[in-house]
Amino acid sequence: MPDKTDAPTHHVSYADYTVGDQVVDKAVPSGPIETRWERRRFGVKLVNPANKRSKKIIVVGSGLAGGAASATLGEAGYQVKTFCYQDSPRRAHSIAAQGGINAAKNYRNDGDSVYRLFYDTVKGGDFRARESNVHRLAEISRQIIDQCVAQGVPFARDYGGLLDTRSFGGVQVSRTFYARGQTGQQLLIGAYQALERQVQAGTVEMFARHEMLELIVVEGRARGIVARDMISGEIQVHTADAVVLASGGYGNVFYLSTNAKGCNVTASWRAHRKGALFANPCFTQIHPTCIPVSGDHQSKLTLMSESLRNDGRVWVPKRLGDDRGPNEIPDEERDYFLERKYPAFGNLVPRDIASRAAKEVCDEKRGVGPGGLGVYLDFADAINRLGRKAVEAKYGNLFEMYERITGENPYEVPMRIYPAVHYTMGGLWVDYDLQSTVPGLYVGGEANFSDHGANRLGASALMQGLADGYFVLPVTIGDYIAKHNLEPVPDDAPEVVEAVKSVTDRIDKFLSINGTRTVDSFHRELGQIMWDYCGMERTEDGLRKALDRIPELRREFWNNVKVPGTGAELNQSLEKAGRVADFLELGELMCLDALVRRESCGGHFRGESQTEDGEAQRDDENFSFTSAWEYTGRGQAPVLHKEELVFEYVHPTQRSYK
């Protein structure tokens, strides 16, 4: 039975976890990898077009994955309800993506192919992703560009009128399509147009300013959600034949991240507590190209696109304590450390590699800016080579954004950047069909774990979101609906009443505590614990400290948080309280997952597991698996289910970009 509230009464150490049965992806076809998706598409059961009009699907999230899925499912004829907590689908965090979207079009004739994109992604993820999912993503990448061009997305074009591309980290070809530094915005507007067309047609009903607070599971299947109208406070029940979660990632568990402040884990975490396994929670991406922290007043960080590393050169002074202005330091006294350490890829090494290298030079006391937590990203050579107008054409809006935030003109002085939490590769476990371990619950985009392994290559998030939304979910959900003729769920069904009661009890609990600490103070403290012990470098000692401290902080939260106002109104403190309560549980699972994985891979760097020259040291013999965690109840240790990873095409090797 679900807990009436999440308030802890006792707590078993998460370090006392147990190992359960292996989890197996039963949906993936066998045979040649090049034809698996084609054969899966042919093998699905189809829903008669007339029957689609009677089938209901709920989509939580309206970013690229959710918006694309809603539009496509609506176009197919299903009855779709789409939920977002923003005031418009156009406010989804996908809009913040800057640099571009990968696709294996090979317009540059530089050796790119579906197989090379597949290879680069598996290698870039440090051999901790599924081959089948990644190959499908590489295949679909080509269709995405055609779809978006047809929608009118204004991709950059070269002098001859063809779509232009640039390079991103971890690759040696030019496959990233872009719209200046606002690619996410343009792609989201394309999906939004398609979504609004279906809203107008009546196939999609849009619920803005609504937050999902519980998953409704009936006879073991996902059948709906409980949502709160964030304006009126009304608790609503919505039921359907299937539910899609496309609610984004959980990077805000760190408090300071590049995510929008509203980004949260609640939809995924509520599903996890109802039986959906949570996979690889410790796989967090640290982005190397962010504006450094400027003080304790900050509530979030700002990303500067990875595309800037196409033309910007990263460096620090060679001499310790060199406090001269950057333009006063001659070239021979600069350490272009990425070019020095990784001559084959230079400034375009993958994000995890670049982030650790920046941390290393700052740890050596050669960092720049306040506190020495920064490195330079210098465009002087590019401006001299290409001219200022050409640089403005590529990156003008990014340069303007940087100047507005820092007060420094990057055309005249180098940018200062430092790594920050950006993306989460972990998420709800899904099979090849993107179905979770709760039948009827599908998960798309950053909310699932499926495609990026231990490190996401730049410009692949937009690719995955649109692949899932436009091309994968509409096919696989149809197969599920065709196979299960489900009866409508009445509002007075015991499972519905129970779900509503768990939501109202939780809200009542938040409002009744009336403690002395704000929600933000708890969130900030949790974020500091996570950054210190589960951030850019993790150690056994640090992770055990976090696993001791987080349960204490959670107990204090449930006894001393202050949430003013009521539940029957717009109440942002109440919204934050629910999200932070979930972060407090997720943070503990992240630290446990990091503790159990006694190897370094991609964004997960264990200080005890590194090569002589400081690179990540994988342990394929013992850790070539996906960690899929099962929730066992409030205050109880979780169960670890392993999905063994099999590599038939890209055989794991020591990852090198030198």
C-alpha positions as CSV (number, residue, x, y, z in Angstrom):
1,M,0.0,0.0,0.0
2,P,1.3,3.5,-0.8
3,D,2.5,5.6,2.1
4,K,0.0,8.3,3.3
5,T,2.8,10.8,3.2
6,D,6.5,10.7,2.5
7,A,7.5,11.8,6.0
8,P,10.1,9.3,7.2
9,T,9.6,7.5,10.5
10,H,12.7,5.3,10.3
11,H,15.4,4.6,7.7
12,V,17.4,1.6,6.7
13,S,20.8,2.6,5.2
14,Y,20.7,2.6,1.4
15,A,24.2,1.0,1.6
16,D,22.2,-2.2,2.7
17,Y,20.7,-2.6,-0.8
18,T,20.1,-6.0,-2.2
19,V,20.6,-7.4,-5.7
20,G,17.5,-8.8,-7.4
21,D,16.9,-10.7,-10.7
22,Q,18.4,-9.4,-13.9
23,V,16.2,-7.1,-16.0
24,V,16.0,-8.0,-19.7
25,D,14.9,-6.0,-22.7
26,K,12.5,-8.4,-24.3
27,A,11.3,-6.0,-27.0
28,V,14.5,-5.7,-29.0
29,P,14.6,-7.8,-32.1
30,S,17.5,-10.1,-32.8
31,G,19.4,-10.3,-36.1
32,P,21.5,-7.7,-37.9
33,I,21.5,-4.4,-36.1
34,E,20.9,-2.5,-39.4
35,T,17.4,-3.9,-39.8
36,R,16.2,-4.3,-36.2
37,W,14.2,-1.1,-36.2
38,E,12.7,-1.8,-39.6
39,R,11.7,-5.3,-38.5
40,R,10.3,-4.0,-35.2
41,R,8.2,-1.5,-37.1
42,F,6.9,-4.2,-39.4
43,G,6.1,-6.5,-36.5
44,V,3.9,-4.2,-34.5
45,K,0.2,-4.6,-34.4
46,L,-1.7,-1.7,-35.9
47,V,-4.7,0.2,-34.6
48,N,-7.5,0.6,-37.1
49,P,-7.8,4.4,-37.9
50,A,-11.4,4.4,-36.8
51,N,-10.5,2.8,-33.5
52,K,-7.8,5.4,-32.8
53,R,-10.4,8.0,-32.2
54,S,-11.7,6.1,-29.1
55,K,-8.2,5.5,-27.6
56,K,-6.8,8.0,-25.0
57,I,-3.2,8.8,-24.4
58,I,-1.8,11.1,-21.7
59,V,1.5,12.9,-22.4
60,V,3.3,14.6,-19.5
61,G,5.7,17.3,-20.8
62,S,5.6,19.5,-23.8
63,G,9.3,19.9,-24.8
64,L,10.8,18.3,-27.9
65,A,9.9,14.7,-26.9
66,G,6.5,15.5,-25.4
67,G,5.5,18.1,-27.9
68,A,6.6,15.9,-30.9
69,A,4.8,12.8,-29.4
70,S,1.6,14.7,-28.7
71,A,1.5,16.2,-32.2
72,T,2.2,12.9,-33.9
73,L,-0.2,10.9,-31.8
74,G,-2.9,13.6,-32.4
75,E,-2.2,13.6,-36.1
76,A,-2.7,9.8,-36.1
77,G,-6.1,10.3,-34.6
78,Y,-5.7,9.4,-30.9
79,Q,-7.4,11.4,-28.2
80,V,-4.4,13.1,-26.5
81,K,-4.1,15.1,-23.3
82,T,-0.9,17.0,-22.8
83,F,0.3,18.4,-19.5
84,C,3.0,21.0,-18.7
85,Y,3.7,23.1,-15.7
86,Q,4.7,26.1,-17.7
87,D,2.2,28.7,-19.0
88,S,2.8,27.5,-22.5
89,P,4.5,24.5,-24.3
90,R,6.9,27.1,-25.7
91,R,8.4,27.6,-22.3
92,A,9.6,24.0,-22.1
93,H,13.4,23.8,-21.3
94,S,14.1,22.4,-24.7
95,I,14.0,26.0,-25.8
96,A,17.3,26.7,-24.0
97,A,19.4,24.3,-26.2
98,Q,21.8,26.3,-28.2
99,G,24.4,24.6,-30.3
100,G,22.7,22.1,-32.7
101,I,21.3,18.7,-33.5
102,N,23.3,15.8,-34.9
103,A,22.3,13.8,-38.0
104,A,24.2,11.5,-40.3
105,K,23.4,13.3,-43.5
106,N,27.0,13.5,-44.6
107,Y,26.4,16.7,-46.6
108,R,30.1,17.6,-46.1
109,N,31.2,14.3,-47.7
110,D,33.7,14.0,-44.8
111,G,33.2,10.4,-44.1
112,D,30.1,10.5,-41.9
113,S,27.5,7.7,-42.0
114,V,24.8,6.1,-39.8
115,Y,27.4,3.6,-38.6
116,R,29.9,6.3,-37.7
117,L,27.3,8.2,-35.7
118,F,26.4,5.0,-34.0
119,Y,30.0,4.3,-33.3
120,D,30.8,7.8,-32.0
121,T,27.7,7.7,-29.7
122,V,28.6,4.3,-28.2
123,K,32.2,5.2,-27.7
124,G,31.3,8.7,-26.4
125,G,29.0,7.1,-23.8
126,D,32.0,5.1,-22.6
127,F,30.5,1.8,-23.7
128,R,27.6,2.0,-21.2
129,A,24.7,2.3,-23.7
130,R,22.7,-0.3,-25.6
131,E,23.9,-0.8,-29.2
132,S,20.3,-1.4,-30.5
133,N,18.9,1.8,-29.2
134,V,21.9,3.9,-30.3
135,H,21.8,2.4,-33.9
136,R,18.1,3.2,-34.2
137,L,18.8,6.8,-33.0
138,A,21.5,7.2,-35.7
139,E,19.1,5.8,-38.4
140,I,16.3,8.2,-37.4
141,S,18.6,11.2,-37.2
142,R,18.3,11.6,-41.0
143,Q,14.5,11.7,-41.0
144,I,14.5,14.3,-38.2
145,I,16.2,16.9,-40.4
146,D,13.8,16.3,-43.3
147,Q,10.9,16.6,-40.9
148,C,12.1,19.8,-39.4
149,V,13.0,21.4,-42.7
150,A,9.5,20.6,-43.9
151,Q,8.1,22.4,-40.8
152,G,10.1,25.5,-41.7
153,V,12.9,25.3,-39.1
154,P,15.4,27.9,-40.2
155,F,18.6,25.9,-40.2
156,A,21.8,27.8,-41.2
157,R,22.8,27.3,-44.8
158,D,26.1,27.6,-46.5
159,Y,26.9,29.9,-49.5
160,G,25.5,27.4,-52.0
161,G,22.2,27.2,-50.1
162,L,22.7,23.7,-48.6
163,L,22.1,23.1,-44.9
164,D,25.3,24.0,-43.0
165,T,26.9,21.9,-40.3
166,R,29.6,22.2,-37.6
167,S,31.4,19.9,-35.3
168,F,30.8,19.1,-31.7
169,G,32.9,17.3,-29.1
170,G,33.9,13.7,-29.5
171,V,33.7,13.5,-33.3
172,Q,35.9,14.2,-36.2
173,V,33.2,15.0,-38.8
174,S,30.8,17.9,-39.2
175,R,27.3,16.6,-38.6
176,T,25.7,19.1,-36.3
177,F,22.9,21.1,-37.9
178,Y,22.2,24.5,-36.3
179,A,20.2,27.7,-36.2
180,R,22.8,30.2,-34.9
181,G,22.9,29.7,-31.2
182,Q,19.2,29.0,-30.8
183,T,18.6,25.6,-32.3
184,G,16.5,24.3,-29.4
185,Q,14.2,27.3,-29.7
186,Q,13.7,26.8,-33.4
187,L,13.1,23.1,-33.1
188,L,10.7,23.6,-30.3
189,I,8.7,26.2,-32.2
190,G,8.5,23.6,-35.0
191,A,7.1,21.0,-32.6
192,Y,4.9,23.6,-31.0
193,Q,3.3,24.5,-34.4
194,A,2.6,20.9,-35.0
195,L,1.1,20.5,-31.5
196,E,-1.1,23.6,-31.8
197,R,-2.4,22.4,-35.1
198,Q,-3.7,19.3,-33.3
199,V,-5.1,21.4,-30.5
200,Q,-7.0,23.4,-33.1
201,A,-8.1,20.2,-34.7
202,G,-9.4,18.9,-31.4
203,T,-7.3,15.8,-31.2
204,V,-5.0,17.2,-28.4
205,E,-6.3,18.9,-25.3
206,M,-3.6,21.1,-23.7
207,F,-3.3,21.5,-19.9
208,A,-0.8,24.2,-19.2
209,R,0.1,25.2,-15.6
210,H,-0.8,21.6,-14.4
211,E,1.7,19.5,-12.6
212,M,1.6,15.7,-12.4
213,L,1.8,14.6,-8.8
214,E,0.9,10.9,-9.0
215,L,0.7,8.0,-11.4
216,I,-2.5,5.9,-11.4
217,V,-1.8,2.2,-11.8
218,V,-4.8,-0.2,-12.2
219,E,-4.2,-4.0,-12.3
220,G,-0.5,-3.4,-12.9
221,R,-0.9,-1.0,-15.8
222,A,-0.5,2.8,-16.1
223,R,-3.9,4.2,-16.6
224,G,-3.7,7.9,-15.8
225,I,-2.3,10.6,-13.6
226,V,-3.3,12.9,-10.7
227,A,-2.5,16.5,-11.5
228,R,-2.8,19.8,-9.7
229,D,-4.0,22.9,-11.4
230,M,-1.2,25.2,-10.3
231,I,-3.4,28.3,-10.5
232,S,-6.5,27.2,-8.6
233,G,-5.0,24.3,-6.6
234,E,-7.7,21.9,-7.9
235,I,-6.6,18.2,-7.8
236,Q,-7.7,16.5,-11.0
237,V,-7.9,12.9,-12.2
238,H,-7.2,12.1,-15.8
239,T,-7.3,8.5,-17.1
240,A,-6.3,7.0,-20.4
241,D,-5.2,3.8,-22.2
242,A,-1.5,4.7,-21.9
243,V,0.7,7.3,-20.3
244,V,3.9,9.0,-21.8
245,L,6.3,10.7,-19.5
246,A,8.5,13.2,-21.3
247,S,9.2,15.4,-18.3
248,G,13.0,16.0,-18.7
249,G,16.0,15.4,-16.5
250,Y,16.8,15.8,-12.9
251,G,19.9,18.0,-12.9
252,N,18.3,20.4,-10.5
253,V,19.0,17.9,-7.7
254,F,22.3,19.9,-7.5
255,Y,20.5,23.2,-7.0
256,L,22.9,25.0,-9.3
257,S,22.7,23.7,-12.8
258,T,22.1,25.0,-16.3
259,N,18.5,23.7,-16.1
260,A,15.5,26.1,-15.8
261,K,14.5,26.5,-12.2
262,G,11.3,24.6,-12.7
263,C,12.9,21.5,-14.0
264,N,12.3,18.6,-11.6
265,V,12.1,14.9,-11.2
266,T,8.6,14.6,-9.7
267,A,6.8,12.9,-12.6
268,S,9.6,10.3,-13.0
269,W,9.9,9.8,-9.2
270,R,6.2,9.3,-8.7
271,A,6.3,6.6,-11.4
272,H,9.4,5.1,-9.8
273,R,7.6,4.8,-6.5
274,K,4.8,3.0,-8.4
275,G,7.1,0.3,-9.8
276,A,9.1,1.9,-12.7
277,L,12.7,1.0,-12.3
278,F,15.1,4.0,-12.2
279,A,18.3,3.4,-14.3
280,N,21.8,4.7,-13.9
281,P,20.9,7.7,-11.7
282,C,24.6,8.5,-11.0
283,F,25.3,9.2,-14.7
284,T,25.2,13.0,-14.7
285,Q,26.7,15.2,-17.4
286,I,29.0,18.1,-16.4
287,H,29.1,20.6,-19.2
288,P,32.5,22.3,-19.6
289,T,31.3,25.5,-21.2
290,C,29.3,27.4,-18.6
291,I,29.6,30.8,-17.1
292,P,31.3,30.4,-13.7
293,V,29.6,30.8,-10.4
294,S,29.8,34.5,-9.3
295,G,28.6,34.3,-5.7
296,D,26.3,32.8,-3.2
297,H,23.3,34.8,-4.6
298,Q,22.9,32.6,-7.7
299,S,20.0,30.3,-8.1
300,K,21.1,28.8,-11.5
301,L,23.9,28.7,-14.0
302,T,24.1,29.7,-17.6
303,L,25.3,27.4,-20.4
304,M,27.4,28.7,-23.2
305,S,27.0,26.4,-26.2
306,E,29.5,23.7,-27.0
307,S,29.5,25.0,-30.5
308,L,31.8,27.8,-29.3
309,R,34.6,25.2,-29.0
310,N,34.6,25.0,-32.8
311,D,36.4,28.3,-33.0
312,G,37.2,29.2,-29.4
313,R,40.5,28.0,-27.9
314,V,40.6,27.0,-24.2
315,W,43.6,28.0,-22.1
316,V,44.9,29.1,-18.7
317,P,48.2,30.8,-17.8
318,K,51.2,28.5,-17.5
319,R,52.5,30.2,-14.4
320,L,50.8,29.8,-11.0
321,G,49.2,33.0,-9.7
322,D,49.5,34.9,-12.9
323,D,46.9,37.6,-12.3
324,R,47.6,39.7,-15.5
325,G,44.7,40.4,-17.8
326,P,44.3,37.8,-20.5
327,N,45.3,40.1,-23.3
328,E,48.5,40.9,-21.4
329,I,49.6,37.3,-21.4
330,P,51.7,36.4,-24.5
331,D,50.9,33.2,-26.4
332,E,54.0,31.4,-25.3
333,E,53.0,31.8,-21.7
334,R,49.5,30.3,-22.2
335,D,48.7,26.6,-21.7
336,Y,46.2,25.5,-24.4
337,F,45.7,22.4,-22.2
338,L,43.1,20.6,-24.3
339,E,45.2,20.9,-27.5
340,R,48.3,19.8,-25.5
341,K,46.7,16.7,-23.9
342,Y,44.4,15.6,-26.8
343,P,46.1,16.6,-30.0
344,A,43.7,14.5,-32.2
345,F,40.5,16.2,-31.0
346,G,41.9,19.3,-29.3
347,N,39.2,21.7,-28.0
348,L,36.5,19.3,-29.3
349,V,37.0,16.4,-26.9
350,P,33.8,15.1,-25.3
351,R,32.2,17.0,-22.4
352,D,33.4,14.7,-19.6
353,I,37.0,14.9,-20.8
354,A,37.0,18.7,-21.2
355,S,35.3,19.2,-17.8
356,R,37.8,17.1,-15.9
357,A,40.7,18.8,-17.7
358,A,39.4,22.2,-16.7
359,K,38.9,21.1,-13.1
360,E,42.5,19.7,-13.1
361,V,44.1,23.0,-14.1
362,C,42.0,24.9,-11.6
363,D,43.0,22.4,-8.9
364,E,46.6,23.3,-9.8
365,K,45.7,26.9,-8.9
366,R,46.0,28.1,-12.5
367,G,42.3,28.9,-12.8
368,V,41.2,32.5,-13.7
369,G,38.5,34.8,-12.4
370,P,37.0,35.0,-8.9
371,G,38.1,32.1,-6.8
372,G,40.2,30.7,-9.6
373,L,37.3,28.7,-10.8
374,G,37.4,29.4,-14.5
375,V,39.4,28.9,-17.7
376,Y,39.5,31.1,-20.8
377,L,37.6,30.5,-24.0
378,D,39.4,32.7,-26.5
379,F,38.1,33.8,-29.9
380,A,41.0,36.1,-30.9
381,D,42.4,33.7,-33.4
382,A,39.0,33.0,-35.0
383,I,38.3,36.8,-35.3
384,N,41.7,37.3,-36.9
385,R,41.2,34.4,-39.3
386,L,37.5,34.8,-40.2
387,G,36.7,38.4,-39.4
388,R,34.4,39.7,-36.7
389,K,31.3,39.6,-39.0
390,A,31.7,35.9,-39.7
391,V,32.0,35.2,-35.9
392,E,29.0,37.4,-35.2
393,A,27.0,35.4,-37.8
394,K,27.8,32.1,-36.1
395,Y,27.7,33.1,-32.4
396,G,26.3,36.6,-32.1
397,N,23.4,35.9,-29.8
398,L,25.7,33.8,-27.5
399,F,28.2,36.6,-27.3
400,E,25.5,39.1,-26.5
401,M,24.1,36.8,-23.8
402,Y,27.5,36.4,-22.2
403,E,28.1,40.2,-22.2
404,R,24.7,40.9,-20.6
405,I,25.5,38.4,-17.8
406,T,29.1,39.2,-17.1
407,G,29.5,42.8,-18.4
408,E,32.5,41.7,-20.5
409,N,32.8,41.9,-24.3
410,P,34.0,38.5,-25.6
411,Y,35.0,40.1,-28.9
412,E,37.6,42.0,-27.0
413,V,38.5,39.7,-24.0
414,P,38.2,35.9,-23.7
415,M,35.1,34.4,-22.2
416,R,35.6,32.7,-18.8
417,I,34.0,29.3,-18.5
418,Y,33.8,26.5,-15.9
419,P,32.1,23.1,-15.8
420,A,28.5,22.8,-14.4
421,V,25.8,20.2,-14.1
422,H,23.9,20.2,-17.4
423,Y,22.2,16.9,-18.4
424,T,21.3,13.6,-16.9
425,M,21.9,10.3,-18.8
426,G,20.1,8.3,-16.1
427,G,16.3,8.1,-16.0
428,L,13.5,5.6,-15.9
429,W,14.4,2.2,-17.3
430,V,12.8,1.5,-20.7
431,D,12.9,-1.4,-23.2
432,Y,13.5,-1.0,-26.9
433,D,9.9,0.1,-27.3
434,L,10.5,2.9,-24.6
435,Q,8.1,1.2,-22.3
436,S,9.0,1.2,-18.6
437,T,8.6,-1.7,-16.2
438,V,5.1,-0.5,-15.6
439,P,3.1,-1.7,-18.6
440,G,1.5,1.1,-20.5
441,L,3.9,3.7,-19.1
442,Y,6.2,5.0,-21.8
443,V,9.1,7.4,-21.3
444,G,10.8,9.6,-23.9
445,G,13.7,12.1,-24.1
446,E,15.8,13.0,-21.2
447,A,13.4,11.3,-18.8
448,N,14.5,7.9,-19.9
449,F,18.0,6.4,-19.7
450,S,18.2,4.6,-23.1
451,D,20.6,6.2,-25.5
452,H,23.7,8.0,-24.0
453,G,25.4,5.6,-21.7
454,A,27.7,7.3,-19.2
455,N,28.2,10.5,-21.3
456,R,26.1,12.3,-23.9
457,L,27.8,13.7,-26.9
458,G,27.0,17.3,-27.6
459,A,24.0,17.9,-29.9
460,S,22.5,14.5,-29.3
461,A,19.8,15.6,-26.7
462,L,17.7,17.3,-29.4
463,M,18.2,14.3,-31.7
464,Q,16.9,11.8,-29.1
465,G,14.0,14.0,-28.0
466,L,12.7,14.3,-31.5
467,A,13.5,10.7,-32.5
468,D,11.5,9.4,-29.5
469,G,8.6,11.9,-30.0
470,Y,8.1,11.9,-33.8
471,F,9.2,8.4,-34.8
472,V,9.5,5.8,-32.0
473,L,6.7,6.3,-29.4
474,P,3.9,6.7,-32.0
475,V,4.8,3.3,-33.4
476,T,5.4,1.3,-30.2
477,I,2.4,2.8,-28.2
478,G,0.2,1.7,-31.1
479,D,1.4,-1.8,-30.7
480,Y,0.5,-1.8,-27.0
481,I,-2.9,-0.3,-27.5
482,A,-3.7,-2.8,-30.3
483,K,-2.9,-5.7,-27.9
484,H,-4.9,-4.5,-24.9
485,N,-8.5,-3.6,-25.1
486,L,-8.8,-1.8,-21.8
487,E,-12.0,-0.9,-20.0
488,P,-12.4,2.8,-18.9
489,V,-11.3,3.5,-15.4
490,P,-14.0,5.1,-13.2
491,D,-13.1,8.0,-11.0
492,D,-14.2,6.1,-8.0
493,A,-12.0,3.1,-8.7
494,P,-10.0,2.2,-5.5
495,E,-6.7,2.8,-7.2
496,V,-7.9,6.3,-8.3
497,V,-9.2,7.2,-4.8
498,E,-6.0,6.0,-3.3
499,A,-3.8,8.0,-5.7
500,V,-5.8,11.2,-5.0
501,K,-5.6,10.6,-1.3
502,S,-1.8,10.2,-1.4
503,V,-1.6,13.6,-3.2
504,T,-3.9,15.4,-0.8
505,D,-2.2,13.9,2.3
506,R,1.2,14.9,1.0
507,I,0.0,18.5,0.4
508,D,-1.6,18.7,3.8
509,K,1.6,17.4,5.4
510,F,3.7,20.1,3.7
511,L,1.3,22.9,4.9
512,S,1.0,21.6,8.4
513,I,4.7,21.4,9.4
514,N,5.1,25.1,9.8
515,G,8.8,24.9,10.6
516,T,11.6,27.6,10.5
517,R,13.5,26.8,7.3
518,T,12.6,27.7,3.7
519,V,12.3,25.0,1.0
520,D,15.1,26.7,-0.9
521,S,17.5,26.5,2.1
522,F,17.0,22.7,2.1
523,H,17.5,22.5,-1.7
524,R,20.6,24.6,-1.6
525,E,22.1,22.4,1.2
526,L,21.2,19.2,-0.7
527,G,22.8,20.6,-3.8
528,Q,26.0,21.4,-2.0
529,I,26.2,17.9,-0.7
530,M,25.6,16.4,-4.1
531,W,28.2,18.7,-5.8
532,D,30.8,18.0,-3.1
533,Y,30.4,14.2,-3.0
534,C,28.6,13.2,-6.2
535,G,29.7,15.9,-8.6
536,M,32.7,16.0,-10.9
537,E,34.7,13.4,-8.9
538,R,33.3,10.8,-6.5
539,T,35.1,8.8,-3.9
540,E,34.0,6.0,-1.6
541,D,34.6,8.1,1.5
542,G,32.7,11.1,0.1
543,L,29.8,9.1,-1.1
544,R,29.4,7.4,2.3
545,K,29.4,10.8,3.9
546,A,26.6,11.9,1.6
547,L,24.6,8.7,2.3
548,D,24.9,9.6,6.0
549,R,24.0,13.2,5.6
550,I,21.1,13.1,3.1
551,P,18.7,11.0,5.3
552,E,19.4,13.4,8.2
553,L,18.6,16.4,5.9
554,R,15.4,14.7,4.7
555,R,14.3,14.1,8.3
556,E,14.9,17.7,9.1
557,F,13.0,18.8,6.0
558,W,9.9,16.8,7.0
559,N,10.1,18.3,10.5
560,N,11.2,21.8,10.0
561,V,10.3,23.1,6.5
562,K,8.0,26.1,6.3
563,V,5.5,26.2,3.4
564,P,3.3,29.4,3.7
565,G,-0.1,29.8,2.0
566,T,-2.6,27.1,1.2
567,G,-3.2,24.4,-1.4
568,A,-6.2,26.1,-2.9
569,E,-4.2,28.8,-4.7
570,L,-1.1,29.6,-6.7
571,N,1.6,28.6,-4.3
572,Q,5.1,28.4,-5.6
573,S,6.5,27.4,-2.2
574,L,4.2,24.4,-2.2
575,E,5.3,23.4,-5.7
576,K,8.9,23.7,-4.6
577,A,8.3,21.6,-1.5
578,G,7.0,18.7,-3.5
579,R,9.9,18.8,-5.9
580,V,12.6,19.2,-3.2
581,A,11.1,16.3,-1.3
582,D,11.6,14.1,-4.4
583,F,15.1,15.4,-4.9
584,L,16.0,14.4,-1.3
585,E,15.0,10.8,-2.1
586,L,16.6,10.8,-5.6
587,G,19.9,12.3,-4.3
588,E,20.3,9.4,-1.9
589,L,19.8,6.9,-4.8
590,M,22.3,8.8,-7.0
591,C,24.9,8.5,-4.3
592,L,24.2,4.8,-3.8
593,D,24.4,4.1,-7.5
594,A,27.7,6.0,-7.6
595,L,29.0,4.1,-4.6
596,V,28.1,0.7,-6.1
597,R,29.7,1.5,-9.5
598,R,33.3,1.1,-8.4
599,E,34.7,2.2,-11.8
600,S,35.1,5.4,-13.7
601,C,33.1,5.8,-16.9
602,G,32.1,8.9,-18.8
603,G,30.5,11.5,-16.5
604,H,31.0,9.1,-13.5
605,F,34.6,9.6,-12.3
606,R,35.7,7.7,-9.3
607,G,38.9,9.0,-7.8
608,E,40.0,5.5,-7.0
609,S,39.6,4.3,-10.6
610,Q,41.8,6.2,-12.9
611,T,44.8,5.6,-15.2
612,E,48.3,6.8,-14.5
613,D,47.6,10.0,-16.6
614,G,44.4,10.7,-14.8
615,E,41.9,9.4,-17.4
616,A,38.8,7.4,-16.5
617,Q,39.5,3.7,-15.9
618,R,36.5,1.4,-16.7
619,D,36.0,-2.1,-15.3
620,D,34.2,-3.9,-18.1
621,E,34.6,-7.3,-16.3
622,N,32.5,-6.2,-13.3
623,F,30.4,-3.2,-14.4
624,S,29.3,-3.7,-18.0
625,F,25.7,-3.4,-17.0
626,T,22.9,-0.9,-16.6
627,S,21.9,-0.4,-12.9
628,A,18.1,-0.5,-12.6
629,W,16.9,0.3,-9.1
630,E,13.6,-0.8,-7.6
631,Y,11.8,1.2,-5.0
632,T,10.8,-1.0,-2.0
633,G,9.0,1.4,0.3
634,R,9.5,4.4,2.5
635,G,12.7,4.2,4.5
636,Q,13.7,0.8,3.0
637,A,16.8,0.0,1.0
638,P,16.3,-0.4,-2.8
639,V,16.9,-3.5,-4.9
640,L,19.4,-3.4,-7.7
641,H,18.5,-5.2,-11.0
642,K,21.3,-5.4,-13.6
643,E,20.8,-5.3,-17.3
644,E,23.9,-6.9,-18.8
645,L,25.3,-4.9,-21.8
646,V,26.3,-6.9,-24.9
647,F,28.5,-5.4,-27.5
648,E,28.4,-7.2,-30.9
649,Y,29.5,-4.3,-33.1
650,V,31.5,-1.7,-31.2
651,H,33.8,-3.6,-28.9
652,P,34.8,-1.8,-25.7
653,T,38.3,-0.4,-25.7
654,Q,40.2,2.1,-23.6
655,R,38.5,5.4,-24.6
656,S,41.1,7.7,-26.1
657,Y,40.9,11.1,-27.8
658,K,44.6,11.7,-28.0
